[in-house]
Amino acid sequence: MKDRAMGIENELGVMFKDEFGNFSSPENDVLSIAQIPKDNFPSKGGMFGGSFWLPNGGRVYIDMGHPEYASPECLRLRDLVAVSRAGERICAGMFLFPTKDKKYRQLFKNNLGVGPEGTEGKTFGCHENYLIHGYKPDDAIMHRHLIPFLITRQILEGSGWWTREGKFSFSQRAMVLENIASVQTVSGRPIINLRDEPHISDREGMSRLHLILGDANMLDWSLYLKFGTTSLVLAMLEEGHIFKDDCQNAVAALHDVAFDGTARKRLVKLERHGTLSALEVQEFYLEKAKKYISITDFMSPESRMEAHETVRMWEEALKAIRNRDTGWMLGRLDWATKLHIGNTEAAKLGPGDPKAIMDMKKRVDILYHAITDTRLRDRIYSKWGERQLVSEQEIDHMVENPPADTRARPRGLFVALCAAKQLGQEQNIFVDWSKVRYKNREISLGHPLDKDNPKLEGLMRKLLQNFNTL
């Protein structure tokens, strides 16, 4: 089993909160990086190439009006969870400043905005990136192997959503996806995005898989499962353990599964295996993964341990869903935790006004994803603390430090050095995922798993020497 780099991009929802605790959409608010007060920027980062690059190797920018945090490349799942949580803290601090009319923006890590009268507003994404070996994102074999898994994965990683009519969905994103694969991201949104990115163009046989179907996760377990299970399914594809069946109703099944609260309805039509439920599809892939990790070779003991941990968690989660074990799911699976909290709060209102009950659930829907004010998640973890996978210390560390085993390490060190020593204006420095530039010298960052970069480290030593002689 080959190691792979992984990363996550979270576009963040923005709303305003008044003195009475009511939320409203910022319909006419034009947000830009230039508005952020100087003191709100992380001290060890800097504006390079139009984005604010962070010492952890990631970046923050504005995408179509939404703040977006793109994590650094990660090799380890635990690091990915920690850098995702670190991104919440970074963005919450950066965008906490008053507007001209003294309102404060509230940031939410969700995927559907709430418009006037509680209607569903704009949609925005949570995107996953995976280094893949031997396949291109548009490969039909890869699609055949991945699609049944991806359209049913929402029962593990979905963050949940109530429609105005009171229906509950496993996934927010499922409702806005329209195609299996395309280059689009706004109209005709696909499950697999084919937009080309030259992040790894210097190595043959490798590509970036860009998935835009997943929900933004607030709980560690859901995020770990999303990336862990998907990485294992990709590894099976790369080593020839291919799911050789065509899904005949992929997009329709994605939508139908979202509203099947039991995950037991047979909605996924496969050419060879017949019509299966989301739970049955996931159990099929799980059994394949259990056999796979028992026979494959791993590149390190850490990779072996991580694969076995993923399978254990995957099996526990599917067992809980099959047995309808809500107690196990709380604090682990986002959709189940949100559903429980919403129903509990609504029950306190009694059997009265249906609109008031629905308004309460929609309010829980919003607050569940708050990152400017995390009191709801804090209460979840105060009750089920053992279900938080990464510690507060790990999250704090990833605010200012890159993962140690990817090219995020040299990038983050370069960003921190430029910020600390104030090495020139933005036009003298350029930072990107695949390269950096200082004045006229450009250095490739190489393969995503290249944690060492002698050329860049040599440049940084020289810059430090020059600075110390001034």
Secondary structure as a PSIPRED ss2 file (coil, helix, strand):
# PSIPRED VFORMAT (PSIPRED V4.0)

   1 M C   1.000  0.000  0.000
   2 K C   1.000  0.000  0.000
   3 D C   1.000  0.000  0.000
   4 R C   1.000  0.000  0.000
   5 A C   1.000  0.000  0.000
   6 M E   0.000  0.000  1.000
   7 G E   0.000  0.000  1.000
   8 I E   0.000  0.000  1.000
   9 E E   0.000  0.000  1.000
  10 N E   0.000  0.000  1.000
  11 E E   0.000  0.000  1.000
  12 L C   1.000  0.000  0.000
  13 G E   0.000  0.000  1.000
  14 V E   0.000  0.000  1.000
  15 M E   0.000  0.000  1.000
  16 F E   0.000  0.000  1.000
  17 K E   0.000  0.000  1.000
  18 D C   1.000  0.000  0.000
  19 E C   1.000  0.000  0.000
  20 F C   1.000  0.000  0.000
  21 G C   1.000  0.000  0.000
  22 N C   1.000  0.000  0.000
  23 F E   0.000  0.000  1.000
  24 S E   0.000  0.000  1.000
  25 S C   1.000  0.000  0.000
  26 P C   1.000  0.000  0.000
  27 E C   1.000  0.000  0.000
  28 N C   1.000  0.000  0.000
  29 D C   1.000  0.000  0.000
  30 V C   1.000  0.000  0.000
  31 L C   1.000  0.000  0.000
  32 S C   1.000  0.000  0.000
  33 I H   0.000  1.000  0.000
  34 A H   0.000  1.000  0.000
  35 Q H   0.000  1.000  0.000
  36 I C   1.000  0.000  0.000
  37 P C   1.000  0.000  0.000
  38 K H   0.000  1.000  0.000
  39 D H   0.000  1.000  0.000
  40 N H   0.000  1.000  0.000
  41 F C   1.000  0.000  0.000
  42 P C   1.000  0.000  0.000
  43 S C   1.000  0.000  0.000
  44 K C   1.000  0.000  0.000
  45 G C   1.000  0.000  0.000
  46 G E   0.000  0.000  1.000
  47 M E   0.000  0.000  1.000
  48 F E   0.000  0.000  1.000
  49 G C   1.000  0.000  0.000
  50 G C   1.000  0.000  0.000
  51 S E   0.000  0.000  1.000
  52 F E   0.000  0.000  1.000
  53 W E   0.000  0.000  1.000
  54 L C   1.000  0.000  0.000
  55 P C   1.000  0.000  0.000
  56 N C   1.000  0.000  0.000
  57 G C   1.000  0.000  0.000
  58 G C   1.000  0.000  0.000
  59 R E   0.000  0.000  1.000
  60 V E   0.000  0.000  1.000
  61 Y E   0.000  0.000  1.000
  62 I E   0.000  0.000  1.000
  63 D E   0.000  0.000  1.000
  64 M C   1.000  0.000  0.000
  65 G C   1.000  0.000  0.000
  66 H E   0.000  0.000  1.000
  67 P E   0.000  0.000  1.000
  68 E E   0.000  0.000  1.000
  69 Y E   0.000  0.000  1.000
  70 A E   0.000  0.000  1.000
  71 S C   1.000  0.000  0.000
  72 P C   1.000  0.000  0.000
  73 E C   1.000  0.000  0.000
  74 C E   0.000  0.000  1.000
  75 L C   1.000  0.000  0.000
  76 R C   1.000  0.000  0.000
  77 L H   0.000  1.000  0.000
  78 R H   0.000  1.000  0.000
  79 D H   0.000  1.000  0.000
  80 L H   0.000  1.000  0.000
  81 V H   0.000  1.000  0.000
  82 A H   0.000  1.000  0.000
  83 V H   0.000  1.000  0.000
  84 S H   0.000  1.000  0.000
  85 R H   0.000  1.000  0.000
  86 A H   0.000  1.000  0.000
  87 G H   0.000  1.000  0.000
  88 E H   0.000  1.000  0.000
  89 R H   0.000  1.000  0.000
  90 I H   0.000  1.000  0.000
  91 C H   0.000  1.000  0.000
  92 A H   0.000  1.000  0.000
  93 G H   0.000  1.000  0.000
  94 M H   0.000  1.000  0.000
  95 F C   1.000  0.000  0.000
  96 L C   1.000  0.000  0.000
  97 F C   1.000  0.000  0.000
  98 P E   0.000  0.000  1.000
  99 T C   1.000  0.000  0.000
 100 K C   1.000  0.000  0.000
 101 D C   1.000  0.000  0.000
 102 K C   1.000  0.000  0.000
 103 K C   1.000  0.000  0.000
 104 Y E   0.000  0.000  1.000
 105 R E   0.000  0.000  1.000
 106 Q E   0.000  0.000  1.000
 107 L E   0.000  0.000  1.000
 108 F E   0.000  0.000  1.000
 109 K C   1.000  0.000  0.000
 110 N C   1.000  0.000  0.000
 111 N C   1.000  0.000  0.000
 112 L E   0.000  0.000  1.000
 113 G E   0.000  0.000  1.000
 114 V E   0.000  0.000  1.000
 115 G C   1.000  0.000  0.000
 116 P H   0.000  1.000  0.000
 117 E H   0.000  1.000  0.000
 118 G H   0.000  1.000  0.000
 119 T C   1.000  0.000  0.000
 120 E E   0.000  0.000  1.000
 121 G E   0.000  0.000  1.000
 122 K E   0.000  0.000  1.000
 123 T E   0.000  0.000  1.000
 124 F C   1.000  0.000  0.000
 125 G C   1.000  0.000  0.000
 126 C E   0.000  0.000  1.000
 127 H E   0.000  0.000  1.000
 128 E E   0.000  0.000  1.000
 129 N E   0.000  0.000  1.000
 130 Y E   0.000  0.000  1.000
 131 L E   0.000  0.000  1.000
 132 I E   0.000  0.000  1.000
 133 H E   0.000  0.000  1.000
 134 G C   1.000  0.000  0.000
 135 Y C   1.000  0.000  0.000
 136 K C   1.000  0.000  0.000
 137 P C   1.000  0.000  0.000
 138 D C   1.000  0.000  0.000
 139 D C   1.000  0.000  0.000
 140 A H   0.000  1.000  0.000
 141 I H   0.000  1.000  0.000
 142 M H   0.000  1.000  0.000
 143 H H   0.000  1.000  0.000
 144 R H   0.000  1.000  0.000
 145 H H   0.000  1.000  0.000
 146 L H   0.000  1.000  0.000
 147 I H   0.000  1.000  0.000
 148 P H   0.000  1.000  0.000
 149 F H   0.000  1.000  0.000
 150 L H   0.000  1.000  0.000
 151 I H   0.000  1.000  0.000
 152 T H   0.000  1.000  0.000
 153 R C   1.000  0.000  0.000
 154 Q H   0.000  1.000  0.000
 155 I H   0.000  1.000  0.000
 156 L H   0.000  1.000  0.000
 157 E H   0.000  1.000  0.000
 158 G C   1.000  0.000  0.000
 159 S C   1.000  0.000  0.000
 160 G C   1.000  0.000  0.000
 161 W E   0.000  0.000  1.000
 162 W E   0.000  0.000  1.000
 163 T C   1.000  0.000  0.000
 164 R C   1.000  0.000  0.000
 165 E C   1.000  0.000  0.000
 166 G C   1.000  0.000  0.000
 167 K C   1.000  0.000  0.000
 168 F E   0.000  0.000  1.000
 169 S E   0.000  0.000  1.000
 170 F C   1.000  0.000  0.000
 171 S C   1.000  0.000  0.000
 172 Q C   1.000  0.000  0.000
 173 R H   0.000  1.000  0.000
 174 A H   0.000  1.000  0.000
 175 M H   0.000  1.000  0.000
 176 V H   0.000  1.000  0.000
 177 L C   1.000  0.000  0.000
 178 E C   1.000  0.000  0.000
 179 N E   0.000  0.000  1.000
 180 I E   0.000  0.000  1.000
 181 A E   0.000  0.000  1.000
 182 S E   0.000  0.000  1.000
 183 V C   1.000  0.000  0.000
 184 Q C   1.000  0.000  0.000
 185 T C   1.000  0.000  0.000
 186 V C   1.000  0.000  0.000
 187 S C   1.000  0.000  0.000
 188 G C   1.000  0.000  0.000
 189 R C   1.000  0.000  0.000
 190 P E   0.000  0.000  1.000
 191 I E   0.000  0.000  1.000
 192 I E   0.000  0.000  1.000
 193 N E   0.000  0.000  1.000
 194 L C   1.000  0.000  0.000
 195 R C   1.000  0.000  0.000
 196 D C   1.000  0.000  0.000
 197 E C   1.000  0.000  0.000
 198 P H   0.000  1.000  0.000
 199 H H   0.000  1.000  0.000
 200 I H   0.000  1.000  0.000
 201 S C   1.000  0.000  0.000
 202 D C   1.000  0.000  0.000
 203 R C   1.000  0.000  0.000
 204 E C   1.000  0.000  0.000
 205 G C   1.000  0.000  0.000
 206 M E   0.000  0.000  1.000
 207 S E   0.000  0.000  1.000
 208 R E   0.000  0.000  1.000
 209 L E   0.000  0.000  1.000
 210 H E   0.000  0.000  1.000
 211 L E   0.000  0.000  1.000
 212 I C   1.000  0.000  0.000
 213 L C   1.000  0.000  0.000
 214 G C   1.000  0.000  0.000
 215 D C   1.000  0.000  0.000
 216 A C   1.000  0.000  0.000
 217 N C   1.000  0.000  0.000
 218 M C   1.000  0.000  0.000
 219 L C   1.000  0.000  0.000
 220 D H   0.000  1.000  0.000
 221 W H   0.000  1.000  0.000
 222 S H   0.000  1.000  0.000
 223 L H   0.000  1.000  0.000
 224 Y H   0.000  1.000  0.000
 225 L H   0.000  1.000  0.000
 226 K H   0.000  1.000  0.000
 227 F H   0.000  1.000  0.000
 228 G H   0.000  1.000  0.000
 229 T H   0.000  1.000  0.000
 230 T H   0.000  1.000  0.000
 231 S H   0.000  1.000  0.000
 232 L H   0.000  1.000  0.000
 233 V H   0.000  1.000  0.000
 234 L H   0.000  1.000  0.000
 235 A H   0.000  1.000  0.000
 236 M H   0.000  1.000  0.000
 237 L H   0.000  1.000  0.000
 238 E H   0.000  1.000  0.000
 239 E C   1.000  0.000  0.000
 240 G C   1.000  0.000  0.000
 241 H C   1.000  0.000  0.000
 242 I C   1.000  0.000  0.000
 243 F C   1.000  0.000  0.000
 244 K C   1.000  0.000  0.000
 245 D C   1.000  0.000  0.000
 246 D C   1.000  0.000  0.000
 247 C E   0.000  0.000  1.000
 248 Q C   1.000  0.000  0.000
 249 N C   1.000  0.000  0.000
 250 A H   0.000  1.000  0.000
 251 V H   0.000  1.000  0.000
 252 A H   0.000  1.000  0.000
 253 A H   0.000  1.000  0.000
 254 L H   0.000  1.000  0.000
 255 H H   0.000  1.000  0.000
 256 D H   0.000  1.000  0.000
 257 V H   0.000  1.000  0.000
 258 A H   0.000  1.000  0.000
 259 F C   1.000  0.000  0.000
 260 D C   1.000  0.000  0.000
 261 G C   1.000  0.000  0.000
 262 T C   1.000  0.000  0.000
 263 A C   1.000  0.000  0.000
 264 R C   1.000  0.000  0.000
 265 K C   1.000  0.000  0.000
 266 R E   0.000  0.000  1.000
 267 L E   0.000  0.000  1.000
 268 V E   0.000  0.000  1.000
 269 K E   0.000  0.000  1.000
 270 L E   0.000  0.000  1.000
 271 E C   1.000  0.000  0.000
 272 R C   1.000  0.000  0.000
 273 H C   1.000  0.000  0.000
 274 G E   0.000  0.000  1.000
 275 T E   0.000  0.000  1.000
 276 L E   0.000  0.000  1.000
 277 S E   0.000  0.000  1.000
 278 A H   0.000  1.000  0.000
 279 L H   0.000  1.000  0.000
 280 E H   0.000  1.000  0.000
 281 V H   0.000  1.000  0.000
 282 Q H   0.000  1.000  0.000
 283 E H   0.000  1.000  0.000
 284 F H   0.000  1.000  0.000
 285 Y H   0.000  1.000  0.000
 286 L H   0.000  1.000  0.000
 287 E H   0.000  1.000  0.000
 288 K H   0.000  1.000  0.000
 289 A H   0.000  1.000  0.000
 290 K H   0.000  1.000  0.000
 291 K H   0.000  1.000  0.000
 292 Y H   0.000  1.000  0.000
 293 I H   0.000  1.000  0.000
 294 S H   0.000  1.000  0.000
 295 I H   0.000  1.000  0.000
 296 T C   1.000  0.000  0.000
 297 D C   1.000  0.000  0.000
 298 F C   1.000  0.000  0.000
 299 M C   1.000  0.000  0.000
 300 S C   1.000  0.000  0.000
 301 P H   0.000  1.000  0.000
 302 E H   0.000  1.000  0.000
 303 S H   0.000  1.000  0.000
 304 R H   0.000  1.000  0.000
 305 M H   0.000  1.000  0.000
 306 E H   0.000  1.000  0.000
 307 A H   0.000  1.000  0.000
 308 H H   0.000  1.000  0.000
 309 E H   0.000  1.000  0.000
 310 T H   0.000  1.000  0.000
 311 V H   0.000  1.000  0.000
 312 R H   0.000  1.000  0.000
 313 M H   0.000  1.000  0.000
 314 W H   0.000  1.000  0.000
 315 E H   0.000  1.000  0.000
 316 E H   0.000  1.000  0.000
 317 A H   0.000  1.000  0.000
 318 L H   0.000  1.000  0.000
 319 K H   0.000  1.000  0.000
 320 A H   0.000  1.000  0.000
 321 I H   0.000  1.000  0.000
 322 R H   0.000  1.000  0.000
 323 N H   0.000  1.000  0.000
 324 R C   1.000  0.000  0.000
 325 D C   1.000  0.000  0.000
 326 T H   0.000  1.000  0.000
 327 G H   0.000  1.000  0.000
 328 W H   0.000  1.000  0.000
 329 M H   0.000  1.000  0.000
 330 L C   1.000  0.000  0.000
 331 G C   1.000  0.000  0.000
 332 R C   1.000  0.000  0.000
 333 L C   1.000  0.000  0.000
 334 D H   0.000  1.000  0.000
 335 W H   0.000  1.000  0.000
 336 A H   0.000  1.000  0.000
 337 T H   0.000  1.000  0.000
 338 K H   0.000  1.000  0.000
 339 L H   0.000  1.000  0.000
 340 H H   0.000  1.000  0.000
 341 I H   0.000  1.000  0.000
 342 G H   0.000  1.000  0.000
 343 N H   0.000  1.000  0.000
 344 T H   0.000  1.000  0.000
 345 E H   0.000  1.000  0.000
 346 A H   0.000  1.000  0.000
 347 A H   0.000  1.000  0.000
 348 K C   1.000  0.000  0.000
 349 L C   1.000  0.000  0.000
 350 G C   1.000  0.000  0.000
 351 P C   1.000  0.000  0.000
 352 G C   1.000  0.000  0.000
 353 D C   1.000  0.000  0.000
 354 P H   0.000  1.000  0.000
 355 K H   0.000  1.000  0.000
 356 A H   0.000  1.000  0.000
 357 I H   0.000  1.000  0.000
 358 M H   0.000  1.000  0.000
 359 D H   0.000  1.000  0.000
 360 M H   0.000  1.000  0.000
 361 K H   0.000  1.000  0.000
 362 K H   0.000  1.000  0.000
 363 R H   0.000  1.000  0.000
 364 V H   0.000  1.000  0.000
 365 D H   0.000  1.000  0.000
 366 I H   0.000  1.000  0.000
 367 L H   0.000  1.000  0.000
 368 Y C   1.000  0.000  0.000
 369 H C   1.000  0.000  0.000
 370 A E   0.000  0.000  1.000
 371 I C   1.000  0.000  0.000
 372 T C   1.000  0.000  0.000
 373 D C   1.000  0.000  0.000
 374 T C   1.000  0.000  0.000
 375 R H   0.000  1.000  0.000
 376 L H   0.000  1.000  0.000
 377 R H   0.000  1.000  0.000
 378 D H   0.000  1.000  0.000
 379 R H   0.000  1.000  0.000
 380 I H   0.000  1.000  0.000
 381 Y H   0.000  1.000  0.000
 382 S H   0.000  1.000  0.000
 383 K H   0.000  1.000  0.000
 384 W C   1.000  0.000  0.000
 385 G H   0.000  1.000  0.000
 386 E H   0.000  1.000  0.000
 387 R H   0.000  1.000  0.000
 388 Q C   1.000  0.000  0.000
 389 L C   1.000  0.000  0.000
 390 V C   1.000  0.000  0.000
 391 S C   1.000  0.000  0.000
 392 E H   0.000  1.000  0.000
 393 Q H   0.000  1.000  0.000
 394 E H   0.000  1.000  0.000
 395 I H   0.000  1.000  0.000
 396 D H   0.000  1.000  0.000
 397 H H   0.000  1.000  0.000
 398 M H   0.000  1.000  0.000
 399 V H   0.000  1.000  0.000
 400 E H   0.000  1.000  0.000
 401 N C   1.000  0.000  0.000
 402 P C   1.000  0.000  0.000
 403 P C   1.000  0.000  0.000
 404 A C   1.000  0.000  0.000
 405 D C   1.000  0.000  0.000
 406 T C   1.000  0.000  0.000
 407 R C   1.000  0.000  0.000
 408 A H   0.000  1.000  0.000
 409 R H   0.000  1.000  0.000
 410 P H   0.000  1.000  0.000
 411 R H   0.000  1.000  0.000
 412 G H   0.000  1.000  0.000
 413 L H   0.000  1.000  0.000
 414 F H   0.000  1.000  0.000
 415 V H   0.000  1.000  0.000
 416 A H   0.000  1.000  0.000
 417 L H   0.000  1.000  0.000
 418 C H   0.000  1.000  0.000
 419 A H   0.000  1.000  0.000
 420 A H   0.000  1.000  0.000
 421 K H   0.000  1.000  0.000
 422 Q C   1.000  0.000  0.000
 423 L C   1.000  0.000  0.000
 424 G C   1.000  0.000  0.000
 425 Q C   1.000  0.000  0.000
 426 E H   0.000  1.000  0.000
 427 Q H   0.000  1.000  0.000
 428 N H   0.000  1.000  0.000
 429 I E   0.000  0.000  1.000
 430 F E   0.000  0.000  1.000
 431 V E   0.000  0.000  1.000
 432 D C   1.000  0.000  0.000
 433 W C   1.000  0.000  0.000
 434 S C   1.000  0.000  0.000
 435 K E   0.000  0.000  1.000
 436 V E   0.000  0.000  1.000
 437 R E   0.000  0.000  1.000
 438 Y E   0.000  0.000  1.000
 439 K C   1.000  0.000  0.000
 440 N C   1.000  0.000  0.000
 441 R E   0.000  0.000  1.000
 442 E E   0.000  0.000  1.000
 443 I E   0.000  0.000  1.000
 444 S E   0.000  0.000  1.000
 445 L C   1.000  0.000  0.000
 446 G C   1.000  0.000  0.000
 447 H C   1.000  0.000  0.000
 448 P C   1.000  0.000  0.000
 449 L C   1.000  0.000  0.000
 450 D C   1.000  0.000  0.000
 451 K C   1.000  0.000  0.000
 452 D C   1.000  0.000  0.000
 453 N C   1.000  0.000  0.000
 454 P H   0.000  1.000  0.000
 455 K H   0.000  1.000  0.000
 456 L H   0.000  1.000  0.000
 457 E H   0.000  1.000  0.000
 458 G H   0.000  1.000  0.000
 459 L H   0.000  1.000  0.000
 460 M H   0.000  1.000  0.000
 461 R H   0.000  1.000  0.000
 462 K H   0.000  1.000  0.000
 463 L H   0.000  1.000  0.000
 464 L H   0.000  1.000  0.000
 465 Q H   0.000  1.000  0.000
 466 N H   0.000  1.000  0.000
 467 F H   0.000  1.000  0.000
 468 N H   0.000  1.000  0.000
 469 T C   1.000  0.000  0.000
 470 L C   1.000  0.000  0.000
